[in-house]
Amino acid sequence: MNRSATLAGYALIAAALLAYQLAGMRWRRTPTIGEALARVVGRWPAARYVLLAGWLWLGWHVFVRAGVR
Amino acid sequence: MGAIELPAVVRRAPAVAAVVLYAWWASALRPFSWAALVAVVGAGAVAFAVALGARRRDAPGSATPPPSLGAAGALGWVALWGALAAWELAAYVQHPRGDHPTLSSLADDVLGSHPARALAFLAWLALGAGLARR
């Protein structure tokens, strides 16, 4: 597998995520990502803190681990 | 004579400007420095606190409850994010990184400039505020 194939895989998955989100917004048969998260957090309140911990880790990973070139 | 009611966009302009300036400053800090760590964790804590405060001000019961998640709907998101995680892991365990880029290595390429990092920092803050409001 070369770089092009890897990037194509990422692009395909990103397109599928976007399509699923748009389908939820348009036809209302599947939940959007916001609705899914709201239901998860509503059912398991502790999930909010897990999500926020992941969000903080993302911030560390992008903005503390690396810098401007 | 009554007080003049400013439009919301005018009232929020100073706060928005402060956030943008903060993102510009925070995204230029040296990697692995205490300043960068404090900037990220501190901004995250503020965003979380502000979003929680806004959530408490909302009228109770005013939000429309989301539709039923359903097993199929949940599985759709689980499958897609699982596919992304699996693809990322497959790239991570292969070498060289140039031929098998991870999301992190791709992000490093895209976020090499200060303006791009500042925009990404703002997007990250907005994501955190959105998560805190759920």
N, CA and C atoms of all chains as a GROMACS GRO file, in nm:
protein
  609
    1MET      N    1   0.087  -0.120   0.000
    1MET     CA    2   0.000   0.000   0.000
    1MET      C    3   0.090   0.124   0.000
    2ASN      N    4   0.068   0.214  -0.093
    2ASN     CA    5   0.150   0.333  -0.099
    2ASN      C    6   0.074   0.454  -0.045
    3ARG      N    7   0.138   0.572  -0.055
    3ARG     CA    8   0.080   0.693   0.003
    3ARG      C    9  -0.055   0.726  -0.061
    4SER      N   10  -0.064   0.712  -0.191
    4SER     CA   11  -0.189   0.744  -0.259
    4SER      C   12  -0.303   0.656  -0.212
    5ALA      N   13  -0.274   0.527  -0.196
    5ALA     CA   14  -0.378   0.435  -0.151
    5ALA      C   15  -0.422   0.469  -0.008
    6THR      N   16  -0.325   0.503   0.076
    6THR     CA   17  -0.358   0.540   0.214
    6THR      C   18  -0.445   0.665   0.217
    7LEU      N   19  -0.406   0.764   0.139
    7LEU     CA   20  -0.484   0.887   0.136
    7LEU      C   21  -0.623   0.863   0.077
    8ALA      N   22  -0.631   0.775  -0.023
    8ALA     CA   23  -0.761   0.743  -0.081
    8ALA      C   24  -0.852   0.678   0.023
    9GLY      N   25  -0.794   0.593   0.107
    9GLY     CA   26  -0.872   0.530   0.214
    9GLY      C   27  -0.927   0.633   0.311
   10TYR      N   28  -0.843   0.727   0.351
   10TYR     CA   29  -0.889   0.834   0.442
   10TYR      C   30  -1.001   0.915   0.376
   11ALA      N   31  -0.983   0.947   0.248
   11ALA     CA   32  -1.082   1.028   0.177
   11ALA      C   33  -1.214   0.954   0.167
   12LEU      N   34  -1.208   0.825   0.143
   12LEU     CA   35  -1.330   0.744   0.131
   12LEU      C   36  -1.406   0.742   0.263
   13ILE      N   37  -1.334   0.721   0.372
   13ILE     CA   38  -1.399   0.716   0.503
   13ILE      C   39  -1.456   0.854   0.540
   14ALA      N   40  -1.381   0.959   0.510
   14ALA     CA   41  -1.430   1.095   0.538
   14ALA      C   42  -1.556   1.123   0.459
   15ALA      N   43  -1.560   1.079   0.333
   15ALA     CA   44  -1.679   1.100   0.251
   15ALA      C   45  -1.797   1.022   0.307
   16ALA      N   46  -1.772   0.901   0.355
   16ALA     CA   47  -1.879   0.821   0.414
   16ALA      C   48  -1.934   0.886   0.540
   17LEU      N   49  -1.845   0.941   0.624
   17LEU     CA   50  -1.889   1.010   0.745
   17LEU      C   51  -1.976   1.130   0.709
   18LEU      N   52  -1.930   1.207   0.612
   18LEU     CA   53  -2.006   1.324   0.570
   18LEU      C   54  -2.141   1.285   0.512
   19ALA      N   55  -2.142   1.180   0.430
   19ALA     CA   56  -2.267   1.135   0.369
   19ALA      C   57  -2.366   1.087   0.475
   20TYR      N   58  -2.316   1.018   0.576
   20TYR     CA   59  -2.404   0.969   0.682
   20TYR      C   60  -2.463   1.085   0.762
   21GLN      N   61  -2.381   1.185   0.785
   21GLN     CA   62  -2.429   1.304   0.856
   21GLN      C   63  -2.536   1.377   0.774
   22LEU      N   64  -2.508   1.396   0.646
   22LEU     CA   65  -2.602   1.466   0.559
   22LEU      C   66  -2.732   1.386   0.543
   23ALA      N   67  -2.722   1.254   0.536
   23ALA     CA   68  -2.841   1.170   0.525
   23ALA      C   69  -2.928   1.184   0.650
   24GLY      N   70  -2.863   1.191   0.766
   24GLY     CA   71  -2.939   1.211   0.890
   24GLY      C   72  -3.009   1.345   0.892
   25MET      N   73  -2.940   1.448   0.840
   25MET     CA   74  -2.999   1.582   0.839
   25MET      C   75  -3.112   1.590   0.737
   26ARG      N   76  -3.099   1.519   0.624
   26ARG     CA   77  -3.194   1.533   0.515
   26ARG      C   78  -3.318   1.446   0.534
   27TRP      N   79  -3.297   1.317   0.564
   27TRP     CA   80  -3.410   1.224   0.566
   27TRP      C   81  -3.456   1.187   0.706
   28ARG      N   82  -3.378   1.222   0.807
   28ARG     CA   83  -3.418   1.207   0.947
   28ARG      C   84  -3.446   1.062   0.986
   29ARG      N   85  -3.385   0.967   0.914
   29ARG     CA   86  -3.402   0.826   0.950
   29ARG      C   87  -3.287   0.774   1.032
   30THR      N   88  -3.175   0.840   1.026
   30THR     CA   89  -3.059   0.805   1.107
   30THR      C   90  -3.017   0.928   1.186
   31PRO      N   91  -2.955   0.908   1.301
   31PRO     CA   92  -2.917   1.024   1.383
   31PRO      C   93  -2.796   1.095   1.324
   32THR      N   94  -2.796   1.228   1.340
   32THR     CA   95  -2.674   1.303   1.309
   32THR      C   96  -2.574   1.278   1.421
   33ILE      N   97  -2.451   1.321   1.402
   33ILE     CA   98  -2.349   1.298   1.504
   33ILE      C   99  -2.385   1.373   1.632
   34GLY      N  100  -2.443   1.492   1.618
   34GLY     CA  101  -2.484   1.568   1.736
   34GLY      C  102  -2.594   1.496   1.812
   35GLU      N  103  -2.691   1.442   1.740
   35GLU     CA  104  -2.800   1.369   1.805
   35GLU      C  105  -2.750   1.243   1.873
   36ALA      N  106  -2.658   1.173   1.805
   36ALA     CA  107  -2.603   1.051   1.863
   36ALA      C  108  -2.528   1.083   1.993
   37LEU      N  109  -2.448   1.189   1.990
   37LEU     CA  110  -2.375   1.226   2.112
   37LEU      C  111  -2.471   1.270   2.222
   38ALA      N  112  -2.574   1.344   2.184
   38ALA     CA  113  -2.671   1.389   2.284
   38ALA      C  114  -2.740   1.271   2.351
   39ARG      N  115  -2.774   1.171   2.272
   39ARG     CA  116  -2.839   1.054   2.329
   39ARG      C  117  -2.744   0.976   2.419
   40VAL      N  118  -2.618   0.963   2.377
   40VAL     CA  119  -2.521   0.890   2.458
   40VAL      C  120  -2.499   0.961   2.592
   41VAL      N  121  -2.481   1.093   2.585
   41VAL     CA  122  -2.456   1.170   2.707
   41VAL      C  123  -2.581   1.172   2.796
   42GLY      N  124  -2.699   1.176   2.732
   42GLY     CA  125  -2.822   1.174   2.810
   42GLY      C  126  -2.840   1.042   2.885
   43ARG      N  127  -2.796   0.934   2.822
   43ARG     CA  128  -2.813   0.803   2.883
   43ARG      C  129  -2.702   0.772   2.983
   44TRP      N  130  -2.580   0.815   2.950
   44TRP     CA  131  -2.465   0.794   3.039
   44TRP      C  132  -2.396   0.928   3.061
   45PRO      N  133  -2.438   1.004   3.162
   45PRO     CA  134  -2.383   1.138   3.184
   45PRO      C  135  -2.230   1.140   3.194
   46ALA      N  136  -2.174   1.034   3.244
   46ALA     CA  137  -2.028   1.031   3.256
   46ALA      C  138  -1.960   1.034   3.119
   47ALA      N  139  -2.035   0.998   3.015
   47ALA     CA  140  -1.975   0.997   2.881
   47ALA      C  141  -1.930   1.135   2.838
   48ARG      N  142  -1.996   1.241   2.893
   48ARG     CA  143  -1.955   1.377   2.858
   48ARG      C  144  -1.810   1.400   2.898
   49TYR      N  145  -1.775   1.349   3.017
   49TYR     CA  146  -1.639   1.372   3.066
   49TYR      C  147  -1.538   1.290   2.987
   50VAL      N  148  -1.581   1.173   2.941
   50VAL     CA  149  -1.493   1.093   2.856
   50VAL      C  150  -1.468   1.166   2.725
   51LEU      N  151  -1.575   1.221   2.667
   51LEU     CA  152  -1.561   1.296   2.542
   51LEU      C  153  -1.472   1.419   2.560
   52LEU      N  154  -1.491   1.490   2.670
   52LEU     CA  155  -1.410   1.609   2.694
   52LEU      C  156  -1.265   1.573   2.719
   53ALA      N  157  -1.242   1.459   2.785
   53ALA     CA  158  -1.104   1.414   2.805
   53ALA      C  159  -1.039   1.385   2.670
   54GLY      N  160  -1.114   1.322   2.581
   54GLY     CA  161  -1.063   1.298   2.447
   54GLY      C  162  -1.037   1.426   2.372
   55TRP      N  163  -1.123   1.524   2.392
   55TRP     CA  164  -1.105   1.654   2.326
   55TRP      C  165  -0.980   1.724   2.379
   56LEU      N  166  -0.956   1.716   2.511
   56LEU     CA  167  -0.836   1.777   2.568
   56LEU      C  168  -0.710   1.707   2.515
   57TRP      N  169  -0.717   1.574   2.506
   57TRP     CA  170  -0.604   1.499   2.452
   57TRP      C  171  -0.576   1.544   2.308
   58LEU      N  172  -0.682   1.564   2.230
   58LEU     CA  173  -0.665   1.609   2.092
   58LEU      C  174  -0.594   1.744   2.089
   59GLY      N  175  -0.634   1.834   2.179
   59GLY     CA  176  -0.570   1.965   2.184
   59GLY      C  177  -0.422   1.952   2.219
   60TRP      N  178  -0.391   1.866   2.316
   60TRP     CA  179  -0.250   1.845   2.352
   60TRP      C  180  -0.173   1.788   2.232
   61HIS      N  181  -0.234   1.690   2.166
   61HIS     CA  182  -0.168   1.621   2.057
   61HIS      C  183  -0.136   1.717   1.942
   62VAL      N  184  -0.226   1.806   1.912
   62VAL     CA  185  -0.209   1.895   1.797
   62VAL      C  186  -0.131   2.020   1.834
   63PHE      N  187  -0.157   2.080   1.950
   63PHE     CA  188  -0.104   2.213   1.977
   63PHE      C  189   0.010   2.216   2.077
   64VAL      N  190   0.031   2.107   2.151
   64VAL     CA  191   0.144   2.105   2.244
   64VAL      C  192   0.256   2.017   2.188
   65ARG      N  193   0.217   1.906   2.126
   65ARG     CA  194   0.315   1.811   2.074
   65ARG      C  195   0.387   1.866   1.952
   66ALA      N  196   0.320   1.946   1.873
   66ALA     CA  197   0.380   2.000   1.750
   66ALA      C  198   0.364   2.152   1.751
   67GLY      N  199   0.441   2.217   1.666
   67GLY     CA  200   0.437   2.362   1.661
   67GLY      C  201   0.449   2.414   1.519
   68VAL      N  202   0.460   2.545   1.510
   68VAL     CA  203   0.475   2.610   1.380
   68VAL      C  204   0.614   2.579   1.323
   69ARG      N  205   0.620   2.553   1.196
   69ARG     CA  206   0.752   2.523   1.133
   69ARG      C  207   0.821   2.653   1.091
   70MET      N  208  -3.511   5.841   2.915
   70MET     CA  209  -3.462   5.779   2.791
   70MET      C  210  -3.404   5.642   2.829
   71GLY      N  211  -3.448   5.537   2.759
   71GLY     CA  212  -3.403   5.403   2.792
   71GLY      C  213  -3.265   5.374   2.737
   72ALA      N  214  -3.205   5.267   2.788
   72ALA     CA  215  -3.072   5.225   2.742
   72ALA      C  216  -3.082   5.172   2.599
   73ILE      N  217  -2.978   5.195   2.520
   73ILE     CA  218  -2.974   5.147   2.383
   73ILE      C  219  -2.941   4.999   2.383
   74GLU      N  220  -3.021   4.920   2.316
   74GLU     CA  221  -2.996   4.776   2.306
   74GLU      C  222  -2.909   4.749   2.184
   75LEU      N  223  -2.786   4.706   2.210
   75LEU     CA  224  -2.694   4.677   2.099
   75LEU      C  225  -2.725   4.540   2.040
   76PRO      N  226  -2.705   4.526   1.909
   76PRO     CA  227  -2.723   4.393   1.849
   76PRO      C  228  -2.626   4.293   1.912
   77ALA      N  229  -2.667   4.166   1.912
   77ALA     CA  230  -2.587   4.062   1.976
   77ALA      C  231  -2.447   4.055   1.916
   78VAL      N  232  -2.436   4.074   1.785
   78VAL     CA  233  -2.306   4.063   1.720
   78VAL      C  234  -2.212   4.172   1.770
   79VAL      N  235  -2.267   4.289   1.803
   79VAL     CA  236  -2.183   4.398   1.854
   79VAL      C  237  -2.144   4.370   1.997
   80ARG      N  238  -2.239   4.317   2.075
   80ARG     CA  239  -2.208   4.286   2.216
   80ARG      C  240  -2.102   4.178   2.228
   81ARG      N  241  -2.103   4.084   2.135
   81ARG     CA  242  -2.009   3.971   2.144
   81ARG      C  243  -1.876   3.998   2.076
   82ALA      N  244  -1.867   4.107   2.001
   82ALA     CA  245  -1.745   4.133   1.925
   82ALA      C  246  -1.619   4.137   2.012
   83PRO      N  247  -1.619   4.204   2.128
   83PRO     CA  248  -1.496   4.205   2.208
   83PRO      C  249  -1.453   4.065   2.255
   84ALA      N  250  -1.550   3.983   2.294
   84ALA     CA  251  -1.517   3.848   2.339
   84ALA      C  252  -1.463   3.765   2.222
   85VAL      N  253  -1.524   3.779   2.106
   85VAL     CA  254  -1.478   3.706   1.989
   85VAL      C  255  -1.336   3.749   1.953
   86ALA      N  256  -1.313   3.880   1.956
   86ALA     CA  257  -1.179   3.930   1.925
   86ALA      C  258  -1.076   3.876   2.024
   87ALA      N  259  -1.113   3.870   2.151
   87ALA     CA  260  -1.021   3.819   2.252
   87ALA      C  261  -0.988   3.672   2.227
   88VAL      N  262  -1.089   3.595   2.190
   88VAL     CA  263  -1.067   3.453   2.162
   88VAL      C  264  -0.976   3.435   2.040
   89VAL      N  265  -0.998   3.515   1.937
   89VAL     CA  266  -0.916   3.505   1.817
   89VAL      C  267  -0.771   3.541   1.849
   90LEU      N  268  -0.750   3.647   1.925
   90LEU     CA  269  -0.614   3.687   1.962
   90LEU      C  270  -0.547   3.578   2.047
   91TYR      N  271  -0.624   3.520   2.136
   91TYR     CA  272  -0.570   3.414   2.221
   91TYR      C  273  -0.529   3.295   2.135
   92ALA      N  274  -0.614   3.257   2.039
   92ALA     CA  275  -0.582   3.145   1.950
   92ALA      C  276  -0.456   3.176   1.869
   93TRP      N  277  -0.441   3.300   1.827
   93TRP     CA  278  -0.323   3.339   1.749
   93TRP      C  279  -0.197   3.326   1.834
   94TRP      N  280  -0.207   3.369   1.958
   94TRP     CA  281  -0.091   3.362   2.048
   94TRP      C  282  -0.061   3.217   2.088
   95ALA      N  283  -0.164   3.141   2.129
   95ALA     CA  284  -0.146   3.005   2.180
   95ALA      C  285  -0.091   2.912   2.072
   96SER      N  286  -0.130   2.934   1.948
   96SER     CA  287  -0.089   2.842   1.842
   96SER      C  288   0.055   2.867   1.795
   97ALA      N  289   0.119   2.969   1.847
   97ALA     CA  290   0.257   2.998   1.808
   97ALA      C  291   0.357   2.958   1.915
   98LEU      N  292   0.310   2.903   2.026
   98LEU     CA  293   0.399   2.869   2.135
   98LEU      C  294   0.488   2.750   2.100
   99ARG      N  295   0.602   2.744   2.167
   99ARG     CA  296   0.699   2.638   2.139
   99ARG      C  297   0.643   2.504   2.182
  100PRO      N  298   0.659   2.399   2.100
  100PRO     CA  299   0.606   2.267   2.136
  100PRO      C  300   0.666   2.217   2.268
  101PHE      N  301   0.587   2.143   2.340
  101PHE     CA  302   0.628   2.080   2.466
  101PHE      C  303   0.674   2.180   2.571
  102SER      N  304   0.631   2.303   2.558
  102SER     CA  305   0.665   2.401   2.661
  102SER      C  306   0.551   2.411   2.762
  103TRP      N  307   0.584   2.460   2.882
  103TRP     CA  308   0.481   2.479   2.985
  103TRP      C  309   0.377   2.580   2.939
  104ALA      N  310   0.421   2.681   2.866
  104ALA     CA  311   0.328   2.783   2.818
  104ALA      C  312   0.225   2.721   2.723
  105ALA      N  313   0.271   2.633   2.634
  105ALA     CA  314   0.179   2.569   2.540
  105ALA      C  315   0.080   2.480   2.616
  106LEU      N  316   0.130   2.408   2.714
  106LEU     CA  317   0.043   2.319   2.792
  106LEU      C  318  -0.062   2.399   2.868
  107VAL      N  319  -0.018   2.506   2.932
  107VAL     CA  320  -0.112   2.590   3.008
  107VAL      C  321  -0.212   2.656   2.914
  108ALA      N  322  -0.164   2.698   2.798
  108ALA     CA  323  -0.254   2.763   2.701
  108ALA      C  324  -0.365   2.668   2.657
  109VAL      N  325  -0.330   2.544   2.630
  109VAL     CA  326  -0.430   2.447   2.583
  109VAL      C  327  -0.524   2.408   2.696
  110VAL      N  328  -0.468   2.368   2.810
  110VAL     CA  329  -0.552   2.323   2.921
  110VAL      C  330  -0.635   2.439   2.976
  111GLY      N  331  -0.572   2.555   2.986
  111GLY     CA  332  -0.645   2.671   3.037
  111GLY      C  333  -0.759   2.712   2.945
  112ALA      N  334  -0.732   2.718   2.816
  112ALA     CA  335  -0.837   2.754   2.721
  112ALA      C  336  -0.948   2.651   2.723
  113GLY      N  337  -0.910   2.525   2.734
  113GLY     CA  338  -1.010   2.420   2.740
  113GLY      C  339  -1.099   2.434   2.863
  114ALA      N  340  -1.038   2.464   2.976
  114ALA     CA  341  -1.115   2.480   3.099
  114ALA      C  342  -1.211   2.598   3.089
  115VAL      N  343  -1.164   2.707   3.030
  115VAL     CA  344  -1.250   2.825   3.016
  115VAL      C  345  -1.366   2.796   2.921
  116ALA      N  346  -1.336   2.732   2.808
  116ALA     CA  347  -1.442   2.699   2.712
  116ALA      C  348  -1.546   2.608   2.776
  117PHE      N  349  -1.500   2.512   2.853
  117PHE     CA  350  -1.590   2.420   2.918
  117PHE      C  351  -1.677   2.494   3.020
  118ALA      N  352  -1.616   2.583   3.099
  118ALA     CA  353  -1.690   2.656   3.201
  118ALA      C  354  -1.793   2.751   3.137
  119VAL      N  355  -1.753   2.819   3.030
  119VAL     CA  356  -1.845   2.910   2.963
  119VAL      C  357  -1.962   2.834   2.904
  120ALA      N  358  -1.935   2.722   2.841
  120ALA     CA  359  -2.042   2.644   2.780
  120ALA      C  360  -2.137   2.590   2.886
  121LEU      N  361  -2.082   2.546   3.000
  121LEU     CA  362  -2.168   2.497   3.108
  121LEU      C  363  -2.255   2.608   3.161
  122GLY      N  364  -2.199   2.727   3.173
  122GLY     CA  365  -2.276   2.840   3.222
  122GLY      C  366  -2.390   2.874   3.128
  123ALA      N  367  -2.364   2.869   2.998
  123ALA     CA  368  -2.468   2.896   2.899
  123ALA      C  369  -2.575   2.789   2.905
  124ARG      N  370  -2.534   2.666   2.928
  124ARG     CA  371  -2.628   2.556   2.934
  124ARG      C  372  -2.721   2.572   3.053
  125ARG      N  373  -2.667   2.621   3.167
  125ARG     CA  374  -2.752   2.639   3.287
  125ARG      C  375  -2.850   2.752   3.266
  126ARG      N  376  -2.814   2.852   3.180
  126ARG     CA  377  -2.904   2.965   3.160
  126ARG      C  378  -3.021   2.928   3.070
  127ASP      N  379  -3.006   2.820   2.991
  127ASP     CA  380  -3.116   2.779   2.904
  127ASP      C  381  -3.236   2.738   2.989
  128ALA      N  382  -3.356   2.768   2.942
  128ALA     CA  383  -3.476   2.732   3.017
  128ALA      C  384  -3.487   2.582   3.026
  129PRO      N  385  -3.519   2.528   3.142
  129PRO     CA  386  -3.530   2.381   3.155
  129PRO      C  387  -3.645   2.330   3.070
  130GLY      N  388  -3.620   2.224   3.000
  130GLY     CA  389  -3.723   2.163   2.918
  130GLY      C  390  -3.746   2.234   2.787
  131SER      N  391  -3.666   2.335   2.755
  131SER     CA  392  -3.690   2.408   2.631
  131SER      C  393  -3.632   2.336   2.510
  132ALA      N  394  -3.528   2.252   2.533
  132ALA     CA  395  -3.464   2.184   2.421
  132ALA      C  396  -3.551   2.070   2.368
  133THR      N  397  -3.555   2.057   2.238
  133THR     CA  398  -3.630   1.946   2.178
  133THR      C  399  -3.551   1.818   2.197
  134PRO      N  400  -3.609   1.716   2.253
  134PRO     CA  401  -3.534   1.592   2.274
  134PRO      C  402  -3.496   1.531   2.140
  135PRO      N  403  -3.377   1.480   2.127
  135PRO     CA  404  -3.334   1.422   2.000
  135PRO      C  405  -3.415   1.296   1.969
  136PRO      N  406  -3.426   1.260   1.843
  136PRO     CA  407  -3.500   1.140   1.810
  136PRO      C  408  -3.430   1.017   1.866
  137SER      N  409  -3.504   0.909   1.868
  137SER     CA  410  -3.448   0.785   1.920
  137SER      C  411  -3.325   0.744   1.840
  138LEU      N  412  -3.221   0.707   1.913
  138LEU     CA  413  -3.095   0.672   1.846
  138LEU      C  414  -3.112   0.546   1.764
  139GLY      N  415  -3.171   0.442   1.822
  139GLY     CA  416  -3.189   0.318   1.749
  139GLY      C  417  -3.058   0.244   1.732
  140ALA      N  418  -3.065   0.112   1.733
  140ALA     CA  419  -2.944   0.031   1.720
  140ALA      C  420  -2.878   0.052   1.585
  141ALA      N  421  -2.958   0.059   1.479
  141ALA     CA  422  -2.901   0.074   1.346
  141ALA      C  423  -2.829   0.207   1.332
  142GLY      N  424  -2.892   0.312   1.383
  142GLY     CA  425  -2.830   0.443   1.374
  142GLY      C  426  -2.699   0.449   1.450
  143ALA      N  427  -2.700   0.391   1.570
  143ALA     CA  428  -2.578   0.389   1.650
  143ALA      C  429  -2.470   0.307   1.583
  144LEU      N  430  -2.509   0.191   1.529
  144LEU     CA  431  -2.410   0.105   1.464
  144LEU      C  432  -2.347   0.174   1.344
  145GLY      N  433  -2.423   0.256   1.276
  145GLY     CA  434  -2.368   0.328   1.161
  145GLY      C  435  -2.250   0.414   1.201
  146TRP      N  436  -2.268   0.492   1.308
  146TRP     CA  437  -2.160   0.578   1.353
  146TRP      C  438  -2.044   0.497   1.408
  147VAL      N  439  -2.076   0.392   1.485
  147VAL     CA  440  -1.971   0.307   1.540
  147VAL      C  441  -1.888   0.246   1.428
  148ALA      N  442  -1.957   0.198   1.324
  148ALA     CA  443  -1.886   0.134   1.212
  148ALA      C  444  -1.795   0.232   1.140
  149LEU      N  445  -1.845   0.352   1.116
  149LEU     CA  446  -1.766   0.451   1.041
  149LEU      C  447  -1.645   0.498   1.120
  150TRP      N  448  -1.665   0.532   1.247
  150TRP     CA  449  -1.552   0.575   1.327
  150TRP      C  450  -1.456   0.459   1.353
  151GLY      N  451  -1.512   0.338   1.364
  151GLY     CA  452  -1.426   0.221   1.379
  151GLY      C  453  -1.341   0.198   1.255
  152ALA      N  454  -1.400   0.222   1.137
  152ALA     CA  455  -1.323   0.208   1.013
  152ALA      C  456  -1.209   0.309   1.008
  153LEU      N  457  -1.237   0.432   1.052
  153LEU     CA  458  -1.133   0.533   1.053
  153LEU      C  459  -1.021   0.495   1.148
  154ALA      N  460  -1.057   0.446   1.266
  154ALA     CA  461  -0.957   0.405   1.364
  154ALA      C  462  -0.874   0.288   1.310
  155ALA      N  463  -0.939   0.194   1.245
  155ALA     CA  464  -0.869   0.078   1.191
  155ALA      C  465  -0.774   0.120   1.079
  156TRP      N  466  -0.818   0.211   0.995
  156TRP     CA  467  -0.733   0.257   0.884
  156TRP      C  468  -0.612   0.332   0.937
  157GLU      N  469  -0.635   0.414   1.039
  157GLU     CA  470  -0.526   0.489   1.102
  157GLU      C  471  -0.426   0.393   1.167
  158LEU      N  472  -0.477   0.291   1.235
  158LEU     CA  473  -0.390   0.193   1.300
  158LEU      C  474  -0.308   0.116   1.196
  159ALA      N  475  -0.374   0.081   1.085
  159ALA     CA  476  -0.302   0.010   0.979
  159ALA      C  477  -0.189   0.096   0.923
  160ALA      N  478  -0.213   0.225   0.910
  160ALA     CA  479  -0.107   0.314   0.861
  160ALA      C  480   0.003   0.329   0.965
  161TYR      N  481  -0.036   0.336   1.092
  161TYR     CA  482   0.060   0.359   1.200
  161TYR      C  483   0.163   0.248   1.212
  162VAL      N  484   0.118   0.123   1.189
  162VAL     CA  485   0.208   0.010   1.210
  162VAL      C  486   0.295  -0.018   1.088
  163GLN      N  487   0.273   0.057   0.982
  163GLN     CA  488   0.352   0.036   0.861
  163GLN      C  489   0.453   0.150   0.844
  164HIS      N  490   0.558   0.123   0.771
  164HIS     CA  491   0.663   0.223   0.747
  164HIS      C  492   0.709   0.213   0.601
  165PRO      N  493   0.765   0.321   0.547
  165PRO     CA  494   0.793   0.449   0.611
  165PRO      C  495   0.668   0.536   0.624
  166ARG      N  496   0.677   0.634   0.711
  166ARG     CA  497   0.561   0.718   0.737
  166ARG      C  498   0.518   0.794   0.612
  167GLY      N  499   0.610   0.827   0.526
  167GLY     CA  500   0.575   0.898   0.405
  167GLY      C  501   0.479   0.820   0.316
  168ASP      N  502   0.496   0.689   0.314
  168ASP     CA  503   0.409   0.604   0.234
  168ASP      C  504   0.282   0.564   0.310
  169HIS      N  505   0.287   0.573   0.441
  169HIS     CA  506   0.173   0.533   0.523
  169HIS      C  507   0.144   0.643   0.625
  170PRO      N  508   0.095   0.755   0.578
  170PRO     CA  509   0.074   0.868   0.669
  170PRO      C  510  -0.040   0.842   0.767
  171THR      N  511  -0.018   0.884   0.890
  171THR     CA  512  -0.125   0.883   0.989
  171THR      C  513  -0.194   1.018   0.988
  172LEU      N  514  -0.307   1.028   1.057
  172LEU     CA  515  -0.377   1.156   1.064
  172LEU      C  516  -0.288   1.261   1.130
  173SER      N  517  -0.209   1.220   1.227
  173SER     CA  518  -0.119   1.314   1.294
  173SER      C  519  -0.016   1.369   1.197
  174SER      N  520   0.045   1.281   1.117
  174SER     CA  521   0.147   1.329   1.023
  174SER      C  522   0.084   1.416   0.916
  175LEU      N  523  -0.036   1.384   0.875
  175LEU     CA  524  -0.106   1.469   0.778
  175LEU      C  525  -0.138   1.605   0.839
  176ALA      N  526  -0.180   1.602   0.964
  176ALA     CA  527  -0.213   1.728   1.032
  176ALA      C  528  -0.088   1.814   1.047
  177ASP      N  529   0.025   1.752   1.076
  177ASP     CA  530   0.150   1.828   1.090
  177ASP      C  531   0.183   1.901   0.960
  178ASP      N  532   0.156   1.834   0.847
  178ASP     CA  533   0.182   1.898   0.718
  178ASP      C  534   0.088   2.016   0.696
  179VAL      N  535  -0.040   1.995   0.725
  179VAL     CA  536  -0.141   2.098   0.699
  179VAL      C  537  -0.127   2.215   0.796
  180LEU      N  538  -0.091   2.184   0.921
  180LEU     CA  539  -0.088   2.286   1.025
  180LEU      C  540   0.053   2.340   1.048
  181GLY      N  541   0.134   2.340   0.946
  181GLY     CA  542   0.270   2.391   0.960
  181GLY      C  543   0.277   2.542   0.968
  182SER      N  544   0.177   2.612   0.920
  182SER     CA  545   0.179   2.758   0.922
  182SER      C  546   0.100   2.811   1.040
  183HIS      N  547   0.137   2.929   1.086
  183HIS     CA  548   0.073   2.989   1.201
  183HIS      C  549  -0.076   3.017   1.179
  184PRO      N  550  -0.114   3.077   1.065
  184PRO     CA  551  -0.258   3.102   1.044
  184PRO      C  552  -0.341   2.973   1.045
  185ALA      N  553  -0.288   2.867   0.986
  185ALA     CA  554  -0.362   2.741   0.985
  185ALA      C  555  -0.378   2.686   1.126
  186ARG      N  556  -0.271   2.697   1.206
  186ARG     CA  557  -0.279   2.647   1.343
  186ARG      C  558  -0.376   2.730   1.427
  187ALA      N  559  -0.377   2.860   1.404
  187ALA     CA  560  -0.470   2.946   1.478
  187ALA      C  561  -0.614   2.911   1.444
  188LEU      N  562  -0.642   2.889   1.316
  188LEU     CA  563  -0.776   2.848   1.275
  188LEU      C  564  -0.814   2.715   1.337
  189ALA      N  565  -0.719   2.622   1.337
  189ALA     CA  566  -0.744   2.492   1.396
  189ALA      C  567  -0.770   2.505   1.547
  190PHE      N  568  -0.698   2.594   1.613
  190PHE     CA  569  -0.718   2.617   1.757
  190PHE      C  570  -0.858   2.668   1.783
  191LEU      N  571  -0.904   2.762   1.700
  191LEU     CA  572  -1.040   2.813   1.714
  191LEU      C  573  -1.142   2.702   1.692
  192ALA      N  574  -1.120   2.618   1.591
  192ALA     CA  575  -1.212   2.508   1.565
  192ALA      C  576  -1.213   2.411   1.682
  193TRP      N  577  -1.096   2.388   1.741
  193TRP     CA  578  -1.087   2.299   1.857
  193TRP      C  579  -1.165   2.356   1.976
  194LEU      N  580  -1.154   2.486   1.999
  194LEU     CA  581  -1.230   2.550   2.107
  194LEU      C  582  -1.380   2.538   2.081
  195ALA      N  583  -1.422   2.560   1.956
  195ALA     CA  584  -1.564   2.549   1.923
  195ALA      C  585  -1.614   2.407   1.944
  196LEU      N  586  -1.532   2.309   1.908
  196LEU     CA  587  -1.570   2.169   1.929
  196LEU      C  588  -1.588   2.141   2.078
  197GLY      N  589  -1.498   2.190   2.160
  197GLY     CA  590  -1.509   2.169   2.303
  197GLY      C  591  -1.634   2.234   2.362
  198ALA      N  592  -1.662   2.356   2.317
  198ALA     CA  593  -1.782   2.423   2.366
  198ALA      C  594  -1.907   2.345   2.325
  199GLY      N  595  -1.906   2.292   2.203
  199GLY     CA  596  -2.019   2.212   2.157
  199GLY      C  597  -2.035   2.085   2.237
  200LEU      N  598  -1.926   2.019   2.268
  200LEU     CA  599  -1.933   1.896   2.348
  200LEU      C  600  -1.983   1.926   2.489
  201ALA      N  601  -1.940   2.038   2.545
  201ALA     CA  602  -1.980   2.071   2.682
  201ALA      C  603  -2.128   2.104   2.691
  202ARG      N  604  -2.187   2.147   2.579
  202ARG     CA  605  -2.328   2.183   2.578
  202ARG      C  606  -2.420   2.062   2.567
  203ARG      N  607  -2.366   1.943   2.532
  203ARG     CA  608  -2.452   1.826   2.509
  203ARG      C  609  -2.516   1.781   2.639
   0.00000   0.00000   0.00000
